[in-house]
Amino acid sequence: MAPPRIKKHLNQKKKGTSGAATNFVSRNIAIRKLQISLAQFRRLCIIKGIYPREPRNKKKVNKGSTAPRTVYYKKDIQFLLHEPILHKLREIRAHQQKINRAIGKEEWAVAKSLEEAKPEYRLDHIIRERYPSFNLAVRDLDDALSMIALFATLPTHSKVIKPSIIRKCARLISEFQHYVTLTGRLKKVFVSIKGIYYQADIGGSDVTWIVPHPFSQDTPRDVDFRIMATFLDLYETLVGFVNYKLYNDLNLAYPPKVKNEETSSGLAGFTVETIDGKGFLAGGDSSSVAASSVNRKQRKEVEKRVKSLSAKIGEISKDAAERGDDDEEEEEEEEDEDKDEDADIPSAIVEPTDASEMVPSLKDAAKITTGATSHKLFHSCVFFLSREVPRQSLEFVIKSFGGKVGWPETSGSGADVAENDATITHQIIDRPIVAGAATTTRDFVQPQWVYDCVNAGKILKTKGYHVGETLPPHLSPFGGGKEGYVPAEAVSALAASKGIEASAADEEEDEENDEDDDVEDDGEEEDEMKGPLDSDDEEEVYQAELEAEAAGLSFTEFMQKKAAEGKATTKKGAAAPVAAGKKRKISAAEAEAAEEKALAMTMMNKKDRNLYHKIEYGRKKKEEEVKKLMDRRVAHQKQEAATKKGGSAVKSDKAKSEKPAAKKSRKA
């Protein structure tokens, strides 16, 4: 009789039924579960902010397979099942199948009517869901504005992007810049090869975006515009919400009306109107907008408070009349008590009759105080832009800081001043001055002068910015140069702002350069005299530790002994001890610090040691980049000095050759 079988591992679980394998879902399974196409799944994930995940153990998630797979969190996919946009995407897919069926049957009228009645989805609830507060939306405004500005510069005849989308992007970015010009919130400007960087203060948060240069562009073929169009849909809705909130806080109607859609272009085409429909501005004066900016909710609260206070004051006066005047002293005491009790109650006020009499909210008051000095930089300047300079950028910057600007009629309508206006103080030009121009009444400068004035926060001297002169370096106002390379011009500008004379700063720089040259000359000798303590190489320190352990000495004693031996060998081998130089003695504190560092390195685990190596690698790489830039700067300065010397030598040679010729002519 055979022995009975013993069942082993009764509680053993199967693979893929628990753990990491059940927390993730592959992309194909997610698409089948949602019943949409791959393109619609990508669009839905971009809109909802769901991205692929990288599991810790890919083999467990793939159930033993090592093939690369795109996986998502299972909870994220279940979250998408209840999304209203999912149902709209299914409707769009079914509607597209109807259109294709009508085209296949050559029913063109039916296909056209179906195309016109195509269902569309809205992203309003997505914006409210992803950005619960207005501050969160403003913080995420950088990428949105940059992408909208990029699409606004694309050609309208492109087959990839619809012309209506390009026009909408141009309108949104113009409306945002119009708000910045009205409130004077622009802070920094930087012109680079990629485009023009702007930074504005919106609600206490710095918003930085880039606008491409206004050149003719071609749509590249290696870019997937379907994915970018999905991001653009989300960003268009976001910027629309933000613009509406910003205009509404200023009590302005949104969207702002355009004077003439056919002829007007840029910021000059907008008219400013209040929500009540009163057009109190035509050109967008920031001071009047700031004075009239008031929140409607705040106004209602003030009106309610005035009504309640007037009623309360009426009751107090009635009680006082009923009580009568029994005694003058008692009346005085009662009046004093009433004053003490009602000290916090303001007197009744009359409703404002003019926009300037309205009391702004706290936000508006903060805007007025913070931007009162900055956005009036060009208030006494009148500019005229030549046709070869970037009009949109210069108009935006100049109007943001309170200046008036004009341009030729060929560049568009809406200019504040004409070319022959006598009040023009500066003309922005980027070509040789035409003969007969009014050079005595106005100053001809290059466009960089405007941007440098904005970054400096003051009106700079026009010397060095005239046509034909070599422009000073256009320094970036972004990023602090604490760890990286700091140009010499930035150092001199900082010294000038602190009150240090430029000559003293130049002398300090020359001394530093001389010291750097001395250090470079003695670098090889120092490298030869260096020991493990002086170097940052961990292998040398580790090798020294092994040698000390083999000799039976402590690390400090071994290093001091080795230093003494090295000093003796240098004295013997050097023919001239002065030329050879002396090795710096290692102090006890330095030796102790090196020993502590080596001990700390040995006590580190592998993860911390690798992290430390990465940090040191990044620091050394930054130092190398800074050193390269410093070397380029020194080489450039030497080249300039050589050219100056060569030019002066040529002039002296010419002068010497001219002297004997003059003597000969005199003798003759």
Secondary structure as a PSIPRED ss2 file (coil, helix, strand):
# PSIPRED VFORMAT (PSIPRED V4.0)

   1 M C   1.000  0.000  0.000
   2 A C   1.000  0.000  0.000
   3 P C   1.000  0.000  0.000
   4 P C   1.000  0.000  0.000
   5 R C   1.000  0.000  0.000
   6 I C   1.000  0.000  0.000
   7 K C   1.000  0.000  0.000
   8 K C   1.000  0.000  0.000
   9 H C   1.000  0.000  0.000
  10 L C   1.000  0.000  0.000
  11 N C   1.000  0.000  0.000
  12 Q C   1.000  0.000  0.000
  13 K C   1.000  0.000  0.000
  14 K C   1.000  0.000  0.000
  15 K C   1.000  0.000  0.000
  16 G C   1.000  0.000  0.000
  17 T C   1.000  0.000  0.000
  18 S C   1.000  0.000  0.000
  19 G C   1.000  0.000  0.000
  20 A H   0.000  1.000  0.000
  21 A H   0.000  1.000  0.000
  22 T H   0.000  1.000  0.000
  23 N H   0.000  1.000  0.000
  24 F E   0.000  0.000  1.000
  25 V E   0.000  0.000  1.000
  26 S E   0.000  0.000  1.000
  27 R H   0.000  1.000  0.000
  28 N H   0.000  1.000  0.000
  29 I H   0.000  1.000  0.000
  30 A H   0.000  1.000  0.000
  31 I H   0.000  1.000  0.000
  32 R H   0.000  1.000  0.000
  33 K H   0.000  1.000  0.000
  34 L H   0.000  1.000  0.000
  35 Q C   1.000  0.000  0.000
  36 I C   1.000  0.000  0.000
  37 S C   1.000  0.000  0.000
  38 L H   0.000  1.000  0.000
  39 A H   0.000  1.000  0.000
  40 Q H   0.000  1.000  0.000
  41 F H   0.000  1.000  0.000
  42 R H   0.000  1.000  0.000
  43 R H   0.000  1.000  0.000
  44 L H   0.000  1.000  0.000
  45 C H   0.000  1.000  0.000
  46 I H   0.000  1.000  0.000
  47 I H   0.000  1.000  0.000
  48 K H   0.000  1.000  0.000
  49 G C   1.000  0.000  0.000
  50 I C   1.000  0.000  0.000
  51 Y C   1.000  0.000  0.000
  52 P C   1.000  0.000  0.000
  53 R E   0.000  0.000  1.000
  54 E C   1.000  0.000  0.000
  55 P C   1.000  0.000  0.000
  56 R C   1.000  0.000  0.000
  57 N C   1.000  0.000  0.000
  58 K H   0.000  1.000  0.000
  59 K H   0.000  1.000  0.000
  60 K H   0.000  1.000  0.000
  61 V H   0.000  1.000  0.000
  62 N C   1.000  0.000  0.000
  63 K C   1.000  0.000  0.000
  64 G C   1.000  0.000  0.000
  65 S C   1.000  0.000  0.000
  66 T C   1.000  0.000  0.000
  67 A C   1.000  0.000  0.000
  68 P C   1.000  0.000  0.000
  69 R C   1.000  0.000  0.000
  70 T C   1.000  0.000  0.000
  71 V E   0.000  0.000  1.000
  72 Y E   0.000  0.000  1.000
  73 Y E   0.000  0.000  1.000
  74 K H   0.000  1.000  0.000
  75 K H   0.000  1.000  0.000
  76 D H   0.000  1.000  0.000
  77 I H   0.000  1.000  0.000
  78 Q H   0.000  1.000  0.000
  79 F H   0.000  1.000  0.000
  80 L H   0.000  1.000  0.000
  81 L C   1.000  0.000  0.000
  82 H C   1.000  0.000  0.000
  83 E C   1.000  0.000  0.000
  84 P H   0.000  1.000  0.000
  85 I H   0.000  1.000  0.000
  86 L H   0.000  1.000  0.000
  87 H H   0.000  1.000  0.000
  88 K H   0.000  1.000  0.000
  89 L H   0.000  1.000  0.000
  90 R H   0.000  1.000  0.000
  91 E H   0.000  1.000  0.000
  92 I H   0.000  1.000  0.000
  93 R H   0.000  1.000  0.000
  94 A H   0.000  1.000  0.000
  95 H H   0.000  1.000  0.000
  96 Q H   0.000  1.000  0.000
  97 Q H   0.000  1.000  0.000
  98 K H   0.000  1.000  0.000
  99 I H   0.000  1.000  0.000
 100 N H   0.000  1.000  0.000
 101 R H   0.000  1.000  0.000
 102 A H   0.000  1.000  0.000
 103 I H   0.000  1.000  0.000
 104 G H   0.000  1.000  0.000
 105 K C   1.000  0.000  0.000
 106 E C   1.000  0.000  0.000
 107 E C   1.000  0.000  0.000
 108 W H   0.000  1.000  0.000
 109 A H   0.000  1.000  0.000
 110 V H   0.000  1.000  0.000
 111 A H   0.000  1.000  0.000
 112 K H   0.000  1.000  0.000
 113 S H   0.000  1.000  0.000
 114 L H   0.000  1.000  0.000
 115 E H   0.000  1.000  0.000
 116 E H   0.000  1.000  0.000
 117 A C   1.000  0.000  0.000
 118 K C   1.000  0.000  0.000
 119 P C   1.000  0.000  0.000
 120 E C   1.000  0.000  0.000
 121 Y C   1.000  0.000  0.000
 122 R C   1.000  0.000  0.000
 123 L C   1.000  0.000  0.000
 124 D H   0.000  1.000  0.000
 125 H H   0.000  1.000  0.000
 126 I H   0.000  1.000  0.000
 127 I H   0.000  1.000  0.000
 128 R H   0.000  1.000  0.000
 129 E H   0.000  1.000  0.000
 130 R H   0.000  1.000  0.000
 131 Y C   1.000  0.000  0.000
 132 P C   1.000  0.000  0.000
 133 S C   1.000  0.000  0.000
 134 F H   0.000  1.000  0.000
 135 N H   0.000  1.000  0.000
 136 L H   0.000  1.000  0.000
 137 A H   0.000  1.000  0.000
 138 V H   0.000  1.000  0.000
 139 R H   0.000  1.000  0.000
 140 D C   1.000  0.000  0.000
 141 L H   0.000  1.000  0.000
 142 D H   0.000  1.000  0.000
 143 D H   0.000  1.000  0.000
 144 A H   0.000  1.000  0.000
 145 L H   0.000  1.000  0.000
 146 S H   0.000  1.000  0.000
 147 M H   0.000  1.000  0.000
 148 I H   0.000  1.000  0.000
 149 A H   0.000  1.000  0.000
 150 L H   0.000  1.000  0.000
 151 F H   0.000  1.000  0.000
 152 A H   0.000  1.000  0.000
 153 T C   1.000  0.000  0.000
 154 L C   1.000  0.000  0.000
 155 P C   1.000  0.000  0.000
 156 T C   1.000  0.000  0.000
 157 H C   1.000  0.000  0.000
 158 S C   1.000  0.000  0.000
 159 K C   1.000  0.000  0.000
 160 V C   1.000  0.000  0.000
 161 I C   1.000  0.000  0.000
 162 K C   1.000  0.000  0.000
 163 P H   0.000  1.000  0.000
 164 S H   0.000  1.000  0.000
 165 I H   0.000  1.000  0.000
 166 I H   0.000  1.000  0.000
 167 R H   0.000  1.000  0.000
 168 K H   0.000  1.000  0.000
 169 C H   0.000  1.000  0.000
 170 A H   0.000  1.000  0.000
 171 R H   0.000  1.000  0.000
 172 L H   0.000  1.000  0.000
 173 I H   0.000  1.000  0.000
 174 S H   0.000  1.000  0.000
 175 E H   0.000  1.000  0.000
 176 F H   0.000  1.000  0.000
 177 Q H   0.000  1.000  0.000
 178 H H   0.000  1.000  0.000
 179 Y H   0.000  1.000  0.000
 180 V H   0.000  1.000  0.000
 181 T H   0.000  1.000  0.000
 182 L H   0.000  1.000  0.000
 183 T H   0.000  1.000  0.000
 184 G C   1.000  0.000  0.000
 185 R C   1.000  0.000  0.000
 186 L E   0.000  0.000  1.000
 187 K E   0.000  0.000  1.000
 188 K E   0.000  0.000  1.000
 189 V E   0.000  0.000  1.000
 190 F E   0.000  0.000  1.000
 191 V E   0.000  0.000  1.000
 192 S C   1.000  0.000  0.000
 193 I C   1.000  0.000  0.000
 194 K C   1.000  0.000  0.000
 195 G C   1.000  0.000  0.000
 196 I E   0.000  0.000  1.000
 197 Y E   0.000  0.000  1.000
 198 Y E   0.000  0.000  1.000
 199 Q E   0.000  0.000  1.000
 200 A E   0.000  0.000  1.000
 201 D E   0.000  0.000  1.000
 202 I E   0.000  0.000  1.000
 203 G C   1.000  0.000  0.000
 204 G C   1.000  0.000  0.000
 205 S E   0.000  0.000  1.000
 206 D E   0.000  0.000  1.000
 207 V E   0.000  0.000  1.000
 208 T E   0.000  0.000  1.000
 209 W E   0.000  0.000  1.000
 210 I E   0.000  0.000  1.000
 211 V E   0.000  0.000  1.000
 212 P C   1.000  0.000  0.000
 213 H C   1.000  0.000  0.000
 214 P C   1.000  0.000  0.000
 215 F C   1.000  0.000  0.000
 216 S C   1.000  0.000  0.000
 217 Q C   1.000  0.000  0.000
 218 D C   1.000  0.000  0.000
 219 T C   1.000  0.000  0.000
 220 P C   1.000  0.000  0.000
 221 R C   1.000  0.000  0.000
 222 D C   1.000  0.000  0.000
 223 V C   1.000  0.000  0.000
 224 D C   1.000  0.000  0.000
 225 F H   0.000  1.000  0.000
 226 R H   0.000  1.000  0.000
 227 I H   0.000  1.000  0.000
 228 M H   0.000  1.000  0.000
 229 A H   0.000  1.000  0.000
 230 T H   0.000  1.000  0.000
 231 F H   0.000  1.000  0.000
 232 L H   0.000  1.000  0.000
 233 D H   0.000  1.000  0.000
 234 L H   0.000  1.000  0.000
 235 Y H   0.000  1.000  0.000
 236 E H   0.000  1.000  0.000
 237 T H   0.000  1.000  0.000
 238 L H   0.000  1.000  0.000
 239 V H   0.000  1.000  0.000
 240 G H   0.000  1.000  0.000
 241 F H   0.000  1.000  0.000
 242 V H   0.000  1.000  0.000
 243 N H   0.000  1.000  0.000
 244 Y H   0.000  1.000  0.000
 245 K H   0.000  1.000  0.000
 246 L H   0.000  1.000  0.000
 247 Y H   0.000  1.000  0.000
 248 N H   0.000  1.000  0.000
 249 D H   0.000  1.000  0.000
 250 L C   1.000  0.000  0.000
 251 N C   1.000  0.000  0.000
 252 L E   0.000  0.000  1.000
 253 A C   1.000  0.000  0.000
 254 Y C   1.000  0.000  0.000
 255 P C   1.000  0.000  0.000
 256 P C   1.000  0.000  0.000
 257 K E   0.000  0.000  1.000
 258 V E   0.000  0.000  1.000
 259 K C   1.000  0.000  0.000
 260 N C   1.000  0.000  0.000
 261 E C   1.000  0.000  0.000
 262 E C   1.000  0.000  0.000
 263 T C   1.000  0.000  0.000
 264 S C   1.000  0.000  0.000
 265 S C   1.000  0.000  0.000
 266 G H   0.000  1.000  0.000
 267 L H   0.000  1.000  0.000
 268 A H   0.000  1.000  0.000
 269 G H   0.000  1.000  0.000
 270 F E   0.000  0.000  1.000
 271 T E   0.000  0.000  1.000
 272 V E   0.000  0.000  1.000
 273 E C   1.000  0.000  0.000
 274 T E   0.000  0.000  1.000
 275 I C   1.000  0.000  0.000
 276 D C   1.000  0.000  0.000
 277 G C   1.000  0.000  0.000
 278 K C   1.000  0.000  0.000
 279 G C   1.000  0.000  0.000
 280 F C   1.000  0.000  0.000
 281 L E   0.000  0.000  1.000
 282 A C   1.000  0.000  0.000
 283 G C   1.000  0.000  0.000
 284 G C   1.000  0.000  0.000
 285 D C   1.000  0.000  0.000
 286 S H   0.000  1.000  0.000
 287 S H   0.000  1.000  0.000
 288 S H   0.000  1.000  0.000
 289 V H   0.000  1.000  0.000
 290 A H   0.000  1.000  0.000
 291 A H   0.000  1.000  0.000
 292 S H   0.000  1.000  0.000
 293 S C   1.000  0.000  0.000
 294 V C   1.000  0.000  0.000
 295 N C   1.000  0.000  0.000
 296 R H   0.000  1.000  0.000
 297 K H   0.000  1.000  0.000
 298 Q H   0.000  1.000  0.000
 299 R H   0.000  1.000  0.000
 300 K H   0.000  1.000  0.000
 301 E H   0.000  1.000  0.000
 302 V H   0.000  1.000  0.000
 303 E H   0.000  1.000  0.000
 304 K H   0.000  1.000  0.000
 305 R H   0.000  1.000  0.000
 306 V H   0.000  1.000  0.000
 307 K H   0.000  1.000  0.000
 308 S H   0.000  1.000  0.000
 309 L H   0.000  1.000  0.000
 310 S H   0.000  1.000  0.000
 311 A H   0.000  1.000  0.000
 312 K H   0.000  1.000  0.000
 313 I H   0.000  1.000  0.000
 314 G H   0.000  1.000  0.000
 315 E H   0.000  1.000  0.000
 316 I H   0.000  1.000  0.000
 317 S H   0.000  1.000  0.000
 318 K H   0.000  1.000  0.000
 319 D H   0.000  1.000  0.000
 320 A H   0.000  1.000  0.000
 321 A H   0.000  1.000  0.000
 322 E H   0.000  1.000  0.000
 323 R H   0.000  1.000  0.000
 324 G C   1.000  0.000  0.000
 325 D C   1.000  0.000  0.000
 326 D C   1.000  0.000  0.000
 327 D C   1.000  0.000  0.000
 328 E H   0.000  1.000  0.000
 329 E H   0.000  1.000  0.000
 330 E H   0.000  1.000  0.000
 331 E H   0.000  1.000  0.000
 332 E H   0.000  1.000  0.000
 333 E H   0.000  1.000  0.000
 334 E H   0.000  1.000  0.000
 335 E H   0.000  1.000  0.000
 336 D H   0.000  1.000  0.000
 337 E H   0.000  1.000  0.000
 338 D H   0.000  1.000  0.000
 339 K H   0.000  1.000  0.000
 340 D H   0.000  1.000  0.000
 341 E H   0.000  1.000  0.000
 342 D C   1.000  0.000  0.000
 343 A C   1.000  0.000  0.000
 344 D C   1.000  0.000  0.000
 345 I C   1.000  0.000  0.000
 346 P C   1.000  0.000  0.000
 347 S C   1.000  0.000  0.000
 348 A C   1.000  0.000  0.000
 349 I C   1.000  0.000  0.000
 350 V C   1.000  0.000  0.000
 351 E C   1.000  0.000  0.000
 352 P C   1.000  0.000  0.000
 353 T C   1.000  0.000  0.000
 354 D C   1.000  0.000  0.000
 355 A H   0.000  1.000  0.000
 356 S H   0.000  1.000  0.000
 357 E H   0.000  1.000  0.000
 358 M C   1.000  0.000  0.000
 359 V C   1.000  0.000  0.000
 360 P C   1.000  0.000  0.000
 361 S C   1.000  0.000  0.000
 362 L H   0.000  1.000  0.000
 363 K H   0.000  1.000  0.000
 364 D H   0.000  1.000  0.000
 365 A H   0.000  1.000  0.000
 366 A H   0.000  1.000  0.000
 367 K H   0.000  1.000  0.000
 368 I H   0.000  1.000  0.000
 369 T H   0.000  1.000  0.000
 370 T H   0.000  1.000  0.000
 371 G C   1.000  0.000  0.000
 372 A C   1.000  0.000  0.000
 373 T C   1.000  0.000  0.000
 374 S H   0.000  1.000  0.000
 375 H H   0.000  1.000  0.000
 376 K H   0.000  1.000  0.000
 377 L C   1.000  0.000  0.000
 378 F C   1.000  0.000  0.000
 379 H C   1.000  0.000  0.000
 380 S C   1.000  0.000  0.000
 381 C C   1.000  0.000  0.000
 382 V E   0.000  0.000  1.000
 383 F E   0.000  0.000  1.000
 384 F E   0.000  0.000  1.000
 385 L E   0.000  0.000  1.000
 386 S C   1.000  0.000  0.000
 387 R C   1.000  0.000  0.000
 388 E C   1.000  0.000  0.000
 389 V C   1.000  0.000  0.000
 390 P C   1.000  0.000  0.000
 391 R H   0.000  1.000  0.000
 392 Q H   0.000  1.000  0.000
 393 S H   0.000  1.000  0.000
 394 L H   0.000  1.000  0.000
 395 E H   0.000  1.000  0.000
 396 F H   0.000  1.000  0.000
 397 V H   0.000  1.000  0.000
 398 I H   0.000  1.000  0.000
 399 K H   0.000  1.000  0.000
 400 S H   0.000  1.000  0.000
 401 F C   1.000  0.000  0.000
 402 G C   1.000  0.000  0.000
 403 G C   1.000  0.000  0.000
 404 K E   0.000  0.000  1.000
 405 V E   0.000  0.000  1.000
 406 G E   0.000  0.000  1.000
 407 W C   1.000  0.000  0.000
 408 P C   1.000  0.000  0.000
 409 E H   0.000  1.000  0.000
 410 T H   0.000  1.000  0.000
 411 S H   0.000  1.000  0.000
 412 G C   1.000  0.000  0.000
 413 S C   1.000  0.000  0.000
 414 G C   1.000  0.000  0.000
 415 A C   1.000  0.000  0.000
 416 D C   1.000  0.000  0.000
 417 V C   1.000  0.000  0.000
 418 A C   1.000  0.000  0.000
 419 E C   1.000  0.000  0.000
 420 N C   1.000  0.000  0.000
 421 D C   1.000  0.000  0.000
 422 A C   1.000  0.000  0.000
 423 T C   1.000  0.000  0.000
 424 I C   1.000  0.000  0.000
 425 T C   1.000  0.000  0.000
 426 H E   0.000  0.000  1.000
 427 Q E   0.000  0.000  1.000
 428 I E   0.000  0.000  1.000
 429 I C   1.000  0.000  0.000
 430 D C   1.000  0.000  0.000
 431 R C   1.000  0.000  0.000
 432 P C   1.000  0.000  0.000
 433 I C   1.000  0.000  0.000
 434 V C   1.000  0.000  0.000
 435 A C   1.000  0.000  0.000
 436 G C   1.000  0.000  0.000
 437 A C   1.000  0.000  0.000
 438 A C   1.000  0.000  0.000
 439 T C   1.000  0.000  0.000
 440 T C   1.000  0.000  0.000
 441 T C   1.000  0.000  0.000
 442 R C   1.000  0.000  0.000
 443 D E   0.000  0.000  1.000
 444 F E   0.000  0.000  1.000
 445 V E   0.000  0.000  1.000
 446 Q C   1.000  0.000  0.000
 447 P C   1.000  0.000  0.000
 448 Q H   0.000  1.000  0.000
 449 W H   0.000  1.000  0.000
 450 V H   0.000  1.000  0.000
 451 Y H   0.000  1.000  0.000
 452 D H   0.000  1.000  0.000
 453 C H   0.000  1.000  0.000
 454 V H   0.000  1.000  0.000
 455 N H   0.000  1.000  0.000
 456 A H   0.000  1.000  0.000
 457 G C   1.000  0.000  0.000
 458 K C   1.000  0.000  0.000
 459 I C   1.000  0.000  0.000
 460 L C   1.000  0.000  0.000
 461 K C   1.000  0.000  0.000
 462 T C   1.000  0.000  0.000
 463 K C   1.000  0.000  0.000
 464 G C   1.000  0.000  0.000
 465 Y C   1.000  0.000  0.000
 466 H C   1.000  0.000  0.000
 467 V C   1.000  0.000  0.000
 468 G C   1.000  0.000  0.000
 469 E C   1.000  0.000  0.000
 470 T C   1.000  0.000  0.000
 471 L C   1.000  0.000  0.000
 472 P C   1.000  0.000  0.000
 473 P C   1.000  0.000  0.000
 474 H C   1.000  0.000  0.000
 475 L C   1.000  0.000  0.000
 476 S C   1.000  0.000  0.000
 477 P C   1.000  0.000  0.000
 478 F C   1.000  0.000  0.000
 479 G C   1.000  0.000  0.000
 480 G C   1.000  0.000  0.000
 481 G C   1.000  0.000  0.000
 482 K C   1.000  0.000  0.000
 483 E C   1.000  0.000  0.000
 484 G C   1.000  0.000  0.000
 485 Y C   1.000  0.000  0.000
 486 V C   1.000  0.000  0.000
 487 P C   1.000  0.000  0.000
 488 A H   0.000  1.000  0.000
 489 E H   0.000  1.000  0.000
 490 A H   0.000  1.000  0.000
 491 V H   0.000  1.000  0.000
 492 S H   0.000  1.000  0.000
 493 A H   0.000  1.000  0.000
 494 L H   0.000  1.000  0.000
 495 A H   0.000  1.000  0.000
 496 A H   0.000  1.000  0.000
 497 S H   0.000  1.000  0.000
 498 K C   1.000  0.000  0.000
 499 G C   1.000  0.000  0.000
 500 I C   1.000  0.000  0.000
 501 E C   1.000  0.000  0.000
 502 A H   0.000  1.000  0.000
 503 S H   0.000  1.000  0.000
 504 A H   0.000  1.000  0.000
 505 A H   0.000  1.000  0.000
 506 D H   0.000  1.000  0.000
 507 E H   0.000  1.000  0.000
 508 E H   0.000  1.000  0.000
 509 E H   0.000  1.000  0.000
 510 D H   0.000  1.000  0.000
 511 E H   0.000  1.000  0.000
 512 E H   0.000  1.000  0.000
 513 N H   0.000  1.000  0.000
 514 D H   0.000  1.000  0.000
 515 E H   0.000  1.000  0.000
 516 D H   0.000  1.000  0.000
 517 D H   0.000  1.000  0.000
 518 D H   0.000  1.000  0.000
 519 V H   0.000  1.000  0.000
 520 E H   0.000  1.000  0.000
 521 D H   0.000  1.000  0.000
 522 D C   1.000  0.000  0.000
 523 G H   0.000  1.000  0.000
 524 E H   0.000  1.000  0.000
 525 E H   0.000  1.000  0.000
 526 E H   0.000  1.000  0.000
 527 D H   0.000  1.000  0.000
 528 E H   0.000  1.000  0.000
 529 M H   0.000  1.000  0.000
 530 K C   1.000  0.000  0.000
 531 G C   1.000  0.000  0.000
 532 P C   1.000  0.000  0.000
 533 L C   1.000  0.000  0.000
 534 D C   1.000  0.000  0.000
 535 S C   1.000  0.000  0.000
 536 D C   1.000  0.000  0.000
 537 D C   1.000  0.000  0.000
 538 E H   0.000  1.000  0.000
 539 E H   0.000  1.000  0.000
 540 E H   0.000  1.000  0.000
 541 V H   0.000  1.000  0.000
 542 Y H   0.000  1.000  0.000
 543 Q H   0.000  1.000  0.000
 544 A H   0.000  1.000  0.000
 545 E H   0.000  1.000  0.000
 546 L H   0.000  1.000  0.000
 547 E H   0.000  1.000  0.000
 548 A H   0.000  1.000  0.000
 549 E H   0.000  1.000  0.000
 550 A H   0.000  1.000  0.000
 551 A H   0.000  1.000  0.000
 552 G C   1.000  0.000  0.000
 553 L C   1.000  0.000  0.000
 554 S C   1.000  0.000  0.000
 555 F H   0.000  1.000  0.000
 556 T H   0.000  1.000  0.000
 557 E H   0.000  1.000  0.000
 558 F H   0.000  1.000  0.000
 559 M H   0.000  1.000  0.000
 560 Q H   0.000  1.000  0.000
 561 K H   0.000  1.000  0.000
 562 K H   0.000  1.000  0.000
 563 A H   0.000  1.000  0.000
 564 A H   0.000  1.000  0.000
 565 E H   0.000  1.000  0.000
 566 G H   0.000  1.000  0.000
 567 K H   0.000  1.000  0.000
 568 A H   0.000  1.000  0.000
 569 T H   0.000  1.000  0.000
 570 T H   0.000  1.000  0.000
 571 K H   0.000  1.000  0.000
 572 K H   0.000  1.000  0.000
 573 G H   0.000  1.000  0.000
 574 A C   1.000  0.000  0.000
 575 A C   1.000  0.000  0.000
 576 A C   1.000  0.000  0.000
 577 P H   0.000  1.000  0.000
 578 V H   0.000  1.000  0.000
 579 A H   0.000  1.000  0.000
 580 A H   0.000  1.000  0.000
 581 G C   1.000  0.000  0.000
 582 K C   1.000  0.000  0.000
 583 K C   1.000  0.000  0.000
 584 R C   1.000  0.000  0.000
 585 K C   1.000  0.000  0.000
 586 I C   1.000  0.000  0.000
 587 S C   1.000  0.000  0.000
 588 A H   0.000  1.000  0.000
 589 A H   0.000  1.000  0.000
 590 E H   0.000  1.000  0.000
 591 A H   0.000  1.000  0.000
 592 E H   0.000  1.000  0.000
 593 A H   0.000  1.000  0.000
 594 A H   0.000  1.000  0.000
 595 E H   0.000  1.000  0.000
 596 E H   0.000  1.000  0.000
 597 K H   0.000  1.000  0.000
 598 A H   0.000  1.000  0.000
 599 L H   0.000  1.000  0.000
 600 A H   0.000  1.000  0.000
 601 M H   0.000  1.000  0.000
 602 T H   0.000  1.000  0.000
 603 M H   0.000  1.000  0.000
 604 M C   1.000  0.000  0.000
 605 N C   1.000  0.000  0.000
 606 K H   0.000  1.000  0.000
 607 K H   0.000  1.000  0.000
 608 D H   0.000  1.000  0.000
 609 R H   0.000  1.000  0.000
 610 N H   0.000  1.000  0.000
 611 L H   0.000  1.000  0.000
 612 Y H   0.000  1.000  0.000
 613 H H   0.000  1.000  0.000
 614 K H   0.000  1.000  0.000
 615 I H   0.000  1.000  0.000
 616 E H   0.000  1.000  0.000
 617 Y H   0.000  1.000  0.000
 618 G H   0.000  1.000  0.000
 619 R H   0.000  1.000  0.000
 620 K H   0.000  1.000  0.000
 621 K H   0.000  1.000  0.000
 622 K H   0.000  1.000  0.000
 623 E H   0.000  1.000  0.000
 624 E H   0.000  1.000  0.000
 625 E H   0.000  1.000  0.000
 626 V H   0.000  1.000  0.000
 627 K H   0.000  1.000  0.000
 628 K H   0.000  1.000  0.000
 629 L H   0.000  1.000  0.000
 630 M H   0.000  1.000  0.000
 631 D H   0.000  1.000  0.000
 632 R H   0.000  1.000  0.000
 633 R H   0.000  1.000  0.000
 634 V H   0.000  1.000  0.000
 635 A H   0.000  1.000  0.000
 636 H H   0.000  1.000  0.000
 637 Q H   0.000  1.000  0.000
 638 K H   0.000  1.000  0.000
 639 Q H   0.000  1.000  0.000
 640 E H   0.000  1.000  0.000
 641 A H   0.000  1.000  0.000
 642 A H   0.000  1.000  0.000
 643 T H   0.000  1.000  0.000
 644 K H   0.000  1.000  0.000
 645 K H   0.000  1.000  0.000
 646 G H   0.000  1.000  0.000
 647 G H   0.000  1.000  0.000
 648 S H   0.000  1.000  0.000
 649 A H   0.000  1.000  0.000
 650 V H   0.000  1.000  0.000
 651 K H   0.000  1.000  0.000
 652 S H   0.000  1.000  0.000
 653 D H   0.000  1.000  0.000
 654 K H   0.000  1.000  0.000
 655 A H   0.000  1.000  0.000
 656 K H   0.000  1.000  0.000
 657 S H   0.000  1.000  0.000
 658 E H   0.000  1.000  0.000
 659 K H   0.000  1.000  0.000
 660 P H   0.000  1.000  0.000
 661 A H   0.000  1.000  0.000
 662 A H   0.000  1.000  0.000
 663 K H   0.000  1.000  0.000
 664 K H   0.000  1.000  0.000
 665 S H   0.000  1.000  0.000
 666 R H   0.000  1.000  0.000
 667 K H   0.000  1.000  0.000
 668 A C   1.000  0.000  0.000
